[in-house]
Amino acid sequence: MRLDKFLKVSRIIKRRTVASEACDKKRVLVNGNQAKAGKDIKTGDEIEIRFGANTLKVRVLQVAETVRKEDAGDMFENIEEKRNG
């Protein structure tokens, strides 16, 4: 599954266009490497996203094309959340 679609389906980022823009602005790392929106995501990958001064790091637990809102949190686990400021 594409990175931008995973971020949207898992509801880490609300809209796919916003997820794609975050990738274009080099705010998203997958397994420590800069990632483009089309990067293929699989179970076990670690995604790090910078939101301004804050950073969110998650591990992918499952990949699914569609999930219910209540089950979206089961697609990943938080590894680290830094709030600077």
For each residue, the residues with C-beta under 8 A, 3 or more apart:
1: 5 6 9 40 41 63 65
2: 5 6 37 38 39 40 41
3: 6 7 19 23 28 30 35 36 37 38 39 40 41 47
4: 7 8 16 19 20 23 37 38
5: 1 2 8 9 16 19
6: 1 2 3 9 10 41 47 60 63 75
7: 3 4 10 12 13 16 19 22 28 47 49
8: 4 5 11 13 14 15 16 19
9: 1 5 6 64 65 66 67 72 75
10: 6 7 67 72 73 75 76
11: 8 14 69 72 73
12: 7 19 47 49 56 58 76
13: 7 8 16 18 19 22 49
14: 8 11 18
15: 8 18 19
16: 4 5 7 8 13 19 20
17: 20 21
18: 13 14 15 21 22
19: 3 4 5 7 8 12 13 15 16 22 23 37
20: 4 16 17 23 24 37
21: 17 18 24 25
22: 7 13 18 19 25 27 28 49
23: 3 4 19 20 26 27 28 35 36 37 39
24: 20 21 36 37
25: 21 22
26: 23 34
27: 22 23 49 50 51
28: 3 7 22 23 34 35 47 48 49 50
29: 32 33 34 35 47 48 49
30: 3 33 35 39 41 45 46 47 48
31: 45 46
32: 29 46 48
33: 29 30
34: 26 28 29
35: 3 23 28 29 30 39 47
36: 3 23 24 39
37: 2 3 4 19 20 23 24
38: 2 3 4
39: 2 3 23 30 35 36
40: 1 2 3
41: 1 2 3 6 30 45 47 60 63
42: 45 60 63
43: 60 61 62 63
44: 59 60
45: 30 31 41 42 59 60
46: 30 31 32 57 58 59 60 79
47: 3 6 7 12 28 29 30 35 41 57 58 59 60 76
48: 28 29 30 32 55 56 57
49: 7 12 13 22 27 28 29 55 56 57
50: 27 28 54 55
51: 27 54 55 56
52:
53: 83 84 85
54: 50 51 81 82 83 84 85
55: 48 49 50 51 80 81 82 84
56: 12 48 49 51 78 80 81
57: 46 47 48 49 78 79 80 81
58: 12 46 47 76 77 78 79
59: 44 45 46 47 76 77 79
60: 6 41 42 43 44 45 46 47 63 75 76
61: 43 74 75 76 77
62: 43 74 75
63: 1 6 41 42 43 60 75
64: 9 67 75
65: 1 9
66: 9
67: 9 10 64 71 72 74 75
68: 71 72
69: 11 72
70:
71: 67 68 74 75
72: 9 10 11 67 68 69 75
73: 10 11 76
74: 61 62 67 71
75: 6 9 10 60 61 62 63 64 67 71 72
76: 10 12 47 58 59 60 61 73
77: 58 59 61
78: 56 57 58 81
79: 46 57 58 59
80: 55 56 57
81: 54 55 56 57 78
82: 54 55
83: 53 54
84: 53 54 55
85: 53 54
